[in-house]
Amino acid sequence: MPELGERFESLSRTRTPDLWPDIEGREPRHPIEPSSARRVLVAMAALVVAAAGVGLAAVTFGGSEPATVLGSSGQVGMANGPIYFRVGGGDGGSHIEAVGPDGSGQRVVFEGEPMRIAQIAWSPDGTKIAYQNPIVDERGIFVANADGSDAVRLTDGWNDGWPSWSPDGSKILFTRSAVDPGDDRCIPGTPHDFRCPTDIHVMDADGSNVVRLTDDPAGEFMPVWSPDGGLIAFAREGDLVAGTYEAIFAMRPDGTNVRQVSSASGGSDFWPNWSPDGTQLVFAAIRREDWGIWAIDADGSNERLILGGTGAGYVDNPVWSPDGSLIAFVGNLSVDDYSPEDALYVMRPDGTDVTPIADAPGIGVAGDIAWQPIPAPAVTVDPTPSMPPSTAEVIETFAVGQDVRSVVFGEGSVWVAASNNDGTSAGRIVRIDPETHEVQADIPVEVIPTWVVGGGAMVVDSGSLWVTGAIEGPSSGGISDAAVIRIDASTNEVAQTFILGGEVGADLTFLDGDLWVLLFGDESADHAMEVVRVDPGTGDVLARFSLGATWAHTLVGADGRLITIVGGENAVNEDGRMMVIDPAASDPSRIQMPSRYHSTTSVLSRGQVWVSLEPGFIRFDPLAEGFIQPPLMVPARYADCCGFLEGDDRGIWFVTAGSNGGPDPGLVLFDPASAEVTELATLDDGSPVAMAVAPDSVWILNYEGTLTHVDLV
């Protein structure tokens, strides 16, 4: 076990093409060189286990935070609170007001003439405000309660500004000038009007440990921390006299790897703000003298105008809502410059449904928008319906065959799939008596599961075993199709064979009486993954849904929906998304994972969908198309899990890999209702690759071609 575990850990966060040479010896042998889809299929199997070091630190939990909802692009556990914004300015003074996202409850929250608060930034939990005090001789960064009480001065730099909290609330970014107002790099004027180039600094949330991150003659402004803490976006100054900005840039939190993100094509880009899932930036710009709000992917690609442009009015200061569903901004859609009639608006992230929600006639909404995040309503997990086991006993580990692929329990038996290891897609289904461990049937089949690690692709339903994989075409040359076979449990014979097109069947499940199959598509589908709906009686394909991705894993059904996981473009266990298929809709919904790394596995437990991500197990609601975060355990203890899960009414079952100082290899049960973890049994024999759970036992399939029987107590 340690040897295999060390091998998989070395693959952690490895991109798929680099992984292939390391796993080629474990590839299921097809009659010709595997297509790219098949290579990813097998590579994924190792990455499932490789995710042990990254994604399945995901199987790490504990704590007692309330469960909260995460929308399709929102921040975990946060909903939309009121929007704070600055009203007025200049000689007339200004103040801070707040309004609900629907335009209700507009009110003054901070008053003062001259203004004593600007450039507001909410703490990640929505309880504290960091802000700049712009009054001469009082300037600096302050932190106060949400109502402005108990203000504490953190810095005393004469032009310190633009605070931004780190995602964990432990640090605050801000800008500070390295020169005095009399320096020739500053614009002279009154003490109120001096403008000098500033650099980005970071400090602890109590004002200590100030560190300078940038040192550029042009100066940087408006730094904002990405939701995962991995990047800082900012605007770089272009012309201090003209008051223009060069472009939007990004860098690492230590100030290294500075790169330009936005194009600033023909203009000036400023006011960057991250989407709550960290995949996009929105920013304001003046392009060729036209105001606009633009969006761009985090890597600098897909830059697009979402509002404004040629002949449009003034728009500025875009800020994403905490749940990712709206963008607030300040502007005047009929005047192309600052105006006393400027108002506060909200719109959809695609620029539609632009709605004014607050104004200040004769004074104008000036900006400094800050949208308060508030904890989403708690969502409880149903109580455990059955008593989980308190311990378990390893009964025996015995040989079942070579090149084993998957295991499932049903119809009173344990079913194991194994390859013939002869260069074809054929193999054997071995039916085993759970009491005596004797072979009840050894069934030759043309179709077996393709996954090397993680199992799946087999399900027992309606008195039959259903298996998906690839089947050889009618002619030589190694052409294959995705296929499903049905083995009648009463006769132990293949009763039906369904050929579905595509290349390889990856997983299958039943939903509302229909058979659904996840498969690797062929050239007719641009080699994208597909989910097909199949009549289990005739094998007719009733519907096809393209996932628009070349890799996906696990297919589960709940609440009338199909759910699968698709991986990132360059590595299957990075940047994943949940795909939700409504049989009545035309296209799947794609929901961003609230973690960059994932273990590629989702399961059903108590009728609920759970997926393992880098932070821990997270519940997914297919109807709301959002994540619900349960309590988490301590990450280090259960890191390096095997990369496959099973679920039932007792909880979520997994196997630890036993490396990096974690617990010995063993069987573990997580109870979502109580967040309790029970270490049931230590596993000494074999390197687990798949698992099946029965009412009174667990069956662990090992890479060595053995099966471990664990009795539950």
MARBALO-423880 format. One record per residue (C-alpha): residue in three letters; x, y, z. Coordinates in pm, whole numbers, plus 32768, in hexadecimal, padded with zeros to 4 digits. Layout:
REM residues N
alaXYZ...
This chain:
REM residues 713
met800080008000pro810A81068056glu81B880CD7F08leu807A810F7E41gly801982317F21glu816D82D67EF4arg815382A67D7Fphe800083507D6Eglu8068846A7E52ser818884BA7D69leu808284F77C5Cser7FD185FD7D2Darg7F6287267C59thr800786897B28arg7F7486EF79DBthr7EE585D5790Bpro7FE685C477EDasp810785AD78E7leu8057849879A4trp803283A47884pro818E8301788Basp816C82B479FEile802681F479DBglu804781557885gly80948006791Farg7F40800579C5glu7E7B8067788Fpro7D627F7B782Earg7DDF7EEB76E8his7D167F4B75B6pro7D5E7EBD745Dile7DF0800873E1glu7EA48130747Epro7DA081DC755Cser7D02831C74DCser7D3D845975A2ala7BEF84227651arg7C5882C776C2arg7DAA83447732val7CFC8448780Cleu7C11833A7889val7D2E8269790Cala7DFF83927975met7CDA840B7A40ala7CD882C97B01ala7E2F83107B87leu7DD7847B7BBFval7CB3840F7C95val7DB683847D7Fala7EAA849C7D39ala7D9A85817DBAala7DE484E57F0Bgly7EEF85E97F3Eval7E16870C7ECCgly7CA886C57E98leu7C8985BC7FA2ala7D21868180A5ala7BB186B88053val7B538594812Athr7BAB86668254phe7AA886EF833Dgly7A4087638497gly79C788A1853Eser786989188581glu78238A33848Cpro76BC8A3F840Dala767B89B282B5thr76558ABD81ABval75F58AD8803Fleu76DE8B297F1Fgly763D8BA47DDDser76B18B5A7C7Cser77CE8C547C90gly77C08CCD7DF6gln789B8CCD7F29val78718BA58014gly77708BF6811Dmet77308D6180BEala75F68E148046asn75B68F787FD3gly75A2907B80E7pro757091F280B8ile764692C07FCBtyr770D93DD8069phe776F95037F8Darg77EB966A7FA3val7703978D7F58gly777F98E77EF6gly78DF996C7F04gly79B19A9E7EC7asp79689BDF7F85gly780D9B6C7FE5gly78909A4C80B6ser781998E5809Ehis779997C08167ile775D9649814Fglu760695B6810Cala7586945280F2val746F93B28029gly73E592547FFBpro7435919A7EB6asp72CB91D07E4Cgly72DB93487E8Bser7225933D7FD8gly728D93D98120gln737594EC80A3arg740A959A81D2val75359662824Aval762C95908311phe775B96778338glu774897F18336gly784F98FD833Fglu78B19A4282A0pro79BB9A378230met79A698C381EEarg7A5B97DF82E3ile7A319694822Fala7A7C962380CBgln7AF294F48009ile7A2A93FC80D7ala7A81928880E1trp79BB917F819Cser7A62906A825Epro7A1C8F0E81CDasp791B8EC482DBgly786A901282AEthr789D90868415lys79B2918B83EDile79F792AC8302ala7B53931C829Dtyr7B5C947B820Egln7C3095AA81C5asn7C0B96E8828Fpro7C5797F7818Dile7C6A991D827Eval7DBB99CC8280asp7E8A997B83B7glu7D9D985A8402arg7DD9978C82CBgly7E14961A82E7ile7D6994C782DDphe7C64948683E8val7B9293558447ala7A3D937684EDasn790392B08532ala77F892A88426asp774993D284C8gly7889949C84DBser78BE946A864Fasp7A04940886FBala7ADF949485E4val7C4F94398601arg7D6094EC853Eleu7E4F93F3849Ethr7F3494D683D2asp7F95964683CEgly802296758272trp7FBF97C581E1asn7F15972380B3asp7EE095B7811Bgly7DAE952D806Btrp7CF9941B7FAApro7CE1930E80BAser7C8691A98054trp7C65907E813Fser7D028F2C8101pro7BFF8E1480D9asp7C488D8C8235gly7C348EE682D4ser7D948ED78362lys7E358FE38286ile7DE0912B81DAleu7E7091B58099phe7E95932D8073thr7F5094307FA7arg80539524802Bser8130962A7F89ala82A696097FB1val82D697807F80asp826398BE802Bpro817299B87F8Dgly82959A9E7F38asp833F99997E60asp835799F57CEFarg82A298B17C96cys816699387D38ile806A9A277CA6pro80819B6A7D6Fgly7F4E9C0E7E00thr7E9F9C397F48pro7ED49B328056his7D899A9D7FECasp7DF09A7E7E81phe7F4F99ED7E8Aarg7F6898B37DB8cys80A097DE7DD2pro80ED96837D47thr809D95737E42asp8106940A7E74ile804692E17EFBhis808C9272805Fval7FFC9160813Cmet7FD6915482B4asp7F3B907783BAala7DD190CB840Aasp7E41917B8549gly7F2B9264848Aser806F91AF84DBasn8174911483F6val815A920982D4val82059182819Barg8235923B8053leu81D291657F27thr820F92477DFAasp8314934A7D9Fasp82BB93E87C53pro82F095537BEAala8197955D7B4Cgly80E594F87C89glu7FCE93FE7CCEphe7E6D94337D4Fmet7D2E93787DA1pro7DBE92237E0Aval7CC1910D7E3Ftrp7D048FB27EC2ser7C7E8E877DFEpro7B838DAB7EB8asp7C7A8C897ED9gly7D938D6E7F4Egly7E778D097E30leu7E7D8E517D6Dile7E668FC77D9Cala7DD190967C82phe7E18920A7C6Cala7E1B93387B86arg7F6893CB7B1Dglu7F78953F7AEEgly7FB695C17991asp7FC0973D799Dleu7FB397DF7AF4val7F5F99357A64ala7E4998B57986gly7DCB97CB7A95thr7DCE969979B1tyr7E29953379F8glu7EF89450791Fala7E4493017943ile7DD491F57A38phe7EF491227AB8ala7F0C8FF37B9Dmet801E8F697C7Aarg80588E667D86pro801B8EC87EF2asp81928EF47F27gly81A98FF27E0Cthr824D8F0A7D0Fasn81DF8E997BB6val81418FE57B55arg80878FC87A0Bgln7F99909F7943val7E379015793Aser7D639111787Cser7DBC919F7729ala7D6C930F7771ser7D40932575FBgly7D2C949475A0gly7CE2950876FEser7CFC94E67875asp7C8F93C07951phe7C4993D87AC6trp7B6A93677BECpro7BAB91ED7BD2asn7AC791077C98trp7ACA8F897CACser79A08EA87C74pro795C8DE47DB5asp79D38C9F7D16gly7B198D427CA8thr7AF58CE77B39gln7AB58E487AB2leu7B058FB57AE8val7A1C90D67AA1phe7AAA92347A76ala7A55939079FBala7B05942B78D0ile7B10955677F0arg7B5794CE7697arg7B7D95D47584glu7ACA96D17663asp79A195EA769Dtrp794C956977F8gly790793F77824ile790292D17911trp79CB91A9789Cala79FC90447910ile7B238F5F78D8asp7B828DFF7941ala7C868DEA7A56asp7D948D7D7962gly7D608EB17888ser7C968E03777Casn7B358E477700glu7B378FC0773Aarg79DD904576EDleu790D91807711ile77D7913F77E2leu774E92A17804gly778B93F57767gly7873943B7646thr78479520751Cgly7754963B7561ala76EE95B376B5gly76DD966E77FFtyr77C7966A7928val77F6951C79DEasp78F694D47AECasn795B94107C25pro78C792B47BD9val78AB91CA7D04trp783790617CFDser772C8FF07DF3pro779D8EF37EFCasp76C98DDF7E5Cgly77438E2E7CFBser75EA8E747C6Aleu76058FF07C3Cile76F9910A7BFCala76C592617C9Bphe7755939A7BFDval773395137C05gly76E095E47AD5asn75F996B17A02leu7586960078C9ser752F97447818val765E981D786Aasp77C097B57810asp786F98587938tyr784C98877AAFser770299287B09pro763799937C3Bglu753398A17BB7asp7612976E7BC4ala755B96437C5Dleu759F94E57CDDtyr753E93C67BF7val753F924C7BF7met754791637ACAarg757A8FF87A72pro76E58F8E7A36asp769F8F8478C1gly763290F378BFthr74BA90B378ADasp73A391277995val744B927479E9thr738193067B0Bpro73B3944C7BD0ile738C940C7D45ala7405954B7DF3asp744496B97DA3ala749A98027E4Apro73FC991C7D7Cgly74D19A517D5Dile75F899AB7E0Agly763198667D4Fval76A9970C7DAEala782397297DAAgly788C95BD7DC4asp796695057EC3ile786F93E57EA7ala789092CB7FA4trp779891AA7FA7gln7772910E80FEpro77888F91810Aile76A68EEE820Bpro76948D818278ala75938CC181AEpro74788C13826Aala74E28AD38311val748289908262thr74628862833Fval74BA86FE82DEasp73AE85F98319pro73EE8523844Dthr748C83D1841Epro737482D983CDser743981A48430met754281518532pro769F81618499pro779C805884FBser788B80AB8615thr79A07FC185A4ala79EF7EBC849Eglu7ABB7D808472val7B8A7D138348ile7B187BAE82FFglu7BF37B4981DAthr7CAC7BC480A6phe7C997ACE7F86ala7CF07AC07E14val7BE47B0D7D0Fgly7CAC7B407BCAgln7D9E7C227B13asp7D6D7D837A91val7C387DBC7B67arg7B617EEC7B1Cser7A2A7F117BF2val795D7E747D08val77EF7E937D68phe77027DE87E5Dgly759F7D807E06glu74AC7C5D7DE2gly75557BB87F0Dser76AB7BA67E64val77EF7C607E2Btrp783A7CA17CBAval799D7CE37C40ala7A037D507AE1ala7B567CE67A59ser7C007D0A7908asn7C6D7BE27833asn7DB57C9D7813asp7DC97C2F76A8gly7DBD7D7B75F0thr7C437D8375C3ser7B257E2E7677ala7AA17CE076F5gly7ABF7C4D784Farg7A0C7B927962ile79057BDC7A67val79467B087B9Barg781F7AD37C85ile78897A827DEBasp77CB79F67F15pro77F87AF58031glu77E879E6813Cthr78CF78DB80B0his799B79AA7FB8glu795D789D7EB6val793178F97D47gln77C278D37CF1ala77F379277B81asp790D79897A96ile78647A3E7976pro79247A937835val78BC7BE877B0glu79147CCE768Eval78FA7E067765ile79A77E5E78ACpro79E37FA97960thr7B10807078EAtrp7B6E81287A29val7CB180AA7AC0val7C7981537C10gly7B2C81C17CA1gly7A4780AF7C25gly78EB81117BB8ala784E80B87A67met77887F9C7B09val76387FA77BB7val75407EA17C31asp73D57EFB7BE6ser72907E3C7BA8gly732A7CE47BCDser74497D257ADDleu75B17D9A7AD8trp75E87EB779E0val77497EF97962thr77D180047877gly791A801F77C0ala798D7FEC7658ile79317EDE755Fglu79F77E7F742Agly79647EED72DDpro78E87DFB71D5ser7A2C7E13710Fser7B987DFD716Dgly7C717F2D71A6gly7C1E7F687310ile7AEE804972DBser7A0E803C740Aasp78C780CC7488ala7844811D75E0ala77618004764Dval76937F7D776Eile76557E1077C1arg75477D8678A6ile758C7C467967asp74587B9679EBala74A17B427B57ser73B87A147B4Athr7474796D7A2Casn75CF7A0C7A3Fglu75C17A4878C8val75E07B7D77F0ala74777BC87797gln74A17D0A76D0thr75B27DD67627phe75747F4375CEile76607FF974E2leu764D81707521gly774682127436gly786382E274BAglu79A482347520val799E81BB768Agly789281A47797ala790D824478D9asp77F3822379D9leu768081E079F2thr755782087ADAphe73DD81EF7AE2leu72F383187B0Easp717883047B05gly718181B67A51asp726E8221793Dleu73D681B17911trp74D182CD78F0val763482987873leu7760837F7882leu7844833E775Aphe796B83C27696gly78E7844A754Dasp797D840473F8glu79C984F072D7ser7856852D72A0ala785085DC73F1asp79A9867E73CBhis7A22857D74C7ala7965862D75DEmet78D0856976FDglu775F851676DBval764884A177BFval754783CD7707arg73EE835F7773val73A681F4771Fasp726881277721pro72CC80027802gly71DC7F1B774Dthr72437F5875E5gly7393800975FCasp7312812A752Aval73C682737569leu72B5836B75C8ala738C84A375F8arg74F7851675EAphe758D863076B6ser76E886B47660leu77B687287789gly78A187FD76B7ala79CD87657768thr7ABE864D7710trp7ABB85B3786Aala79B2856B7971his798684737A8Dthr787083D67B5Cleu770183F07B08val75FD84037C1Cgly7489844E7C18ala73C785107D1Easp729585F27D29gly724485A57BC0arg739A861D7B4Aleu74DC857B7ACEile762185FA7B62thr778385C07AE7ile78D586667B16val79A586F579F9gly7B1387477A22gly7BEA886A79B6glu7C81889C7861asn7DE3883C78C4ala7DBA875379EDval7C8D86817A43asn7C9586C37BBAglu7CB8883E7B9Basp7BB6894E7B61gly7A91885C7B5Carg792388A57B25met77E387F37B7Dmet770687AC7A51val759187957A99ile74AE86F77995asp733B873979A8pro729C863278C3ala719B87347859ala729F883C77FDser7370885376C2asp74C588987759pro75778841789Eser75BE894A79A3arg772A898079FFile777989E17B68gln78D88A477BD1met7971897F7CEDpro79BA8A4D7E27ser7B1D89C07E25arg7C2789AB7D1Btyr7C7888407D66his7B8387207D80ser7B9485A77DA5thr7ABD85627C71thr79BB84A57D3Dser785184E77D9Eval776D83FD7E5Fleu760B83DF7EE3ser75D483CD805Aarg747483DD80EAgly73F5844E7F9Agln74E485767F97val760585B77EA9trp775D85E47F44val78A2863A7E96ser7A03863B7F23leu7AC8877C7EEEglu7C0888087F79pro7B5A88A780A9gly7A90876C80F8phe795086B580A4ile784D87AB8023arg76DE87667FE6phe765187CA7E94asp74E488227E5Cpro748987CC7CF2leu7341888D7CFCala73DA89CF7D82glu7513898A7CB4gly75EE89EE7DD7phe76D5895F7EDEile76838939804Fgln77B3892E812Epro77A588488261pro78938850838Aleu79FB87F58331met7AF8871283D8val7C6887598414pro7D05874082B8ala7E54869D830Aarg7DCC856883B5tyr7D0F84D8828Fala7DE585558170asp7E548464805Dcys7D0E83A78046cys7CF282AB7F2Egly7C2383827E46phe7ADD82BD7E49leu79A982D37F24glu786882177F66gly772F8298800Fasp75F7820C80B2asp7505826481CAarg7617823A82CCgly7700833F8237ile7826835C814Atrp79288244813Cphe7A91826F80D5val7BE681CF80FCthr7D198287817Bala7E5F825280C2gly7F3B824F81F5ser8055833E819Dasn80DD849681F8gly80B58458836Agly7F4084128352pro7E8D82E783E8asp7EDD8185837Cpro7E2D810E823Fgly7CCC80CD82A9leu7B5680D98273val7AB1821C82EBleu794582908307phe78DC83FF830Easp77838452839Cpro7708859882F6ala75FD85D083FFser76EF85DA8524ala78388620846Dglu78C584F6852Aval79CF84188493thr79F582AC84F3glu7B3381EC84A2leu7AA380928476ala7BBE7FAA8415thr7D2E7FA683B8leu7D807F138263asp7ECA7E588250asp7EA77D94810Bgly7E907E287FB0ser7E7E7F7B7F08pro7D0E7FE27EF0val7C8580567DA0ala7B0980347DD1met7A087FE77EDCala78A67F607F04val77CE7F8A803Aala76CF7E8480ABpro75DE7E9281D4asp76CB7DD582B9ser78167DDB8201val79047EA38126trp79C27E0E8000ile7B0A7EAF7F97leu7B9F7E577E47asn7D1B7E687E3Btyr7E107EB17D24glu7EB77D607D63gly7D7D7CAA7CECthr7CF97C607E47leu7BB67CAD7EFEthr7BAD7D0A8070his7A757CAF8137val7A367D9D825Basp791E7D3A834Aleu78607E5B83EEval780F7E508560
